[in-house]
């Protein structure tokens, strides 16, 4: 493919599991133009704030461009030889189970397929797992228990056709914004449609909910077993469906009883009125979808939660029909593709079972492999425990950052650091994981990749390249294949392109299938390069000489031995009490505009405008009890460590609980890796960590001085107990907190600004009031400004960062920078609310005061909320606050 002439390429977004279609074009000047693909059935042209900002993330700054061995640049042949030798030596000396791969939902299906083939079929171990273990392993285990296969029974259209959508542990508005907008649009067309949000936090998704249930952490099992008992008591069970298409109903019902409202209320933290309202809605409304995400999966009883949800759908026959079913929505762009190829340590390719000898024999014959793994490998948490205790001698990490994202993250990082041989294939040169690699392999990034991904509704889409691979970067599939060849498996890994890998993957899915397995895309087994390039999005199953309707389990047809859907006995959980020394419940998750460990979104100035530093969301009553004010720095600690984050006080957070986002790493903050606080507690069936219910305590971090800086250049050193750094237009913004007074603030300013000793600084110093302000200019351009105060610095961040874009010829303009506020003729935007159009809270408030009484009116006046829509709830909050203020 030529990259010289601008042309629109249809590809797929690399963020969440929605799988949005994108049209991208590389311009002659190297810039990228991007828009949503109006023909893609997942998004019909919509994009969220992250997707819209993708062009800002494709530059080469910070890229890993060349192979490195022990810090030295190497040719590919030498680096690949080092990898093959390192793994071969470990296998010869310690056996195949002494090596491991840790993969990622950022890999394409073709990459994943080869990694699984190499490890399970040729090395002969199942020690290959994935960061998808952290997001949807409980859904996989629940599906297999109930359906006999890891089949997601719903589509996005079901969400639009449903009369009741139950959202469980899912902040769709921020984590899957395009699906949120599809549901919101459906509700706008049909106001009678009901939405229930079940979440300990009143997230932005509650904006469209008719009922929010602020459930206690891990109260879901009790809530859903109680619903099953309620349905039976109120004659709402579909007896015919249960008799003809299910098994285990009697045992499941028995396990759910006794389930009085009083007992369920005690276990869930809800009251009888809330429970009755929810149970009554589900009883009355037939067309119901229950959509669940990490709040369900990331639990010590995640698999039981999944099966409790599936149980009440099977018991009422609300599955396999339009607008009905349990729907697991995945977090990553290709978590589903990884499941399809056996990327988990306890599965085989094409949804076959590792512990089934017939399945192992079938896969081995298809691959013509010398051996096949015959027992499950180590799941993610136990895999890194094996690295720590020395059982794993050689480790290959692909496209992920486990030093930040796994529980007990400090121990994981130390394990990686101490491992005898670590290979990391990645896009970026510096992460908390990459820094410990013996071998660094430069992988192709989004925009350069060529392959397929599968979204949450089983839809396979092409990811097509529109940028050339820079430096020596290569696709992940090529890197894996070349290592396989050097380990002695030349014939099995002799591929000329991803099309050949996909065709093999499709052929395996159909091999000796004949309708016995759910995953079958045999219709694609004969694709050549032309057909692969032209492949349109489609949903599986797609057997040879057949088309897919997108609906599964119509009139039963499950993949259990009996062919019936299985209800699993689930007992209401007993509430787990926290150690009194750590009385608060920590919940972790995503924010709207950032992604995982920010290796991509941290490159975008636009995406850092909304939330630019790590924070802890806590209820004002808890804050008052601990002497914490809004914007204070807070120390959050557990038995495993402590972090420093900014206080964000909000009534949306339930008392007794706190929320900290997962994104900040040592590249972006001094001490905010929240997973160091999360214990390595996992679901015993799925192996998924319980990241939503950790015991912590909070206390105010006593800072003698707070600081805020805007800088034209990234600072070399940040010598402060607390700091957080983010990109802004033409520079960087930095938040600072000092435990001790500095001996020389002026010298600190010079170091931050990278200013020579002879450079003139403008300064304002009020030692009595505890304020110091410094600014440095090169000609008319601001090179840096630093604001220091005894309290959190009251400077408009959006205004201050804008000063890096402006010229300051006149003295009054320079003095305004020192003053830290605009003149009367320059309105302050305030904190950015709408990332897509850079609209601030003050602008929205002024529009509301000027007569814009609805979100739509604000959108018409300012464009805010008219693109991805994920800020609409915040806009509504500002309008409501203005209305209340005007009424006082």
Secondary structure, DSSP 8 states (H G I E B T S, - for coil): ---SS---EEEE-SSSTT--EEEEEE-TTS-EEEEE-TT-TTTTT---HHHHTGGGG-S-TTB--S-EETTEE--HHHHHHHHHHHHHHHHHHH-GGGEEEEE-TTS-HHHHHHHHIIIIIII----EEETTHHHHHHHHHHHHHHHSS------HHHHHH-SEEEEES--HHHHSHHHHHHHHHHHHH-TT-EEEEE-SS--GGGGG-SEEE---TT-HHHHHHHHHHHHHHTT---HHHHHHHEE-HHHHHHHH-S--HHHHHHHHS--HHHHHHHHHHHHH-SSEEEEE-HHHHSSTTHHHHHHHHHHHHHHTT-SSSTT-EEEE--SSTTHHHHHHTT-STTB-GGG-BTT-HHHHHHHHHHHT-S----S----HHHHHHHHHTTS--EEEEES--HHHHSSSHHHHHHHHHH-SEEEEEESBS--TTGGG-SEEEEB--TTT--EEEE-TTSEEEEE---S---TT-B-HHHHHHHHHHHTT-TGGG--SSHHHHHHHHHHHHHTT-TTSSS---GGGTT--HHHHHT---EES---TT----S---TT----STTSSEE-------------GGG-EEEEEE--SS--TTSTTGGG-TGGGSS--S-EEEE-HHHHHHTT--TT-EEEEEETTEEEEEEEEE-TTS-TTEEEEES---TTTBSS--GGGSS---B-TTT--B-TT-EEEEEEE---SEEEEEEESS--S---SSEEEEEEETTEEEEEEEESS--S-HHHHHHHHHT--TTS-EEEEEETTTTEEEEEEEETTEEEEEEEEESSS----HHHHHHGGGSB--SHHHHHHHHHTS--TTS----SEEETTTTEEHHHHHHHHHTT--SHHHHHHHH-TTSSS-TTHHHHHHHHHHHHHHHH-
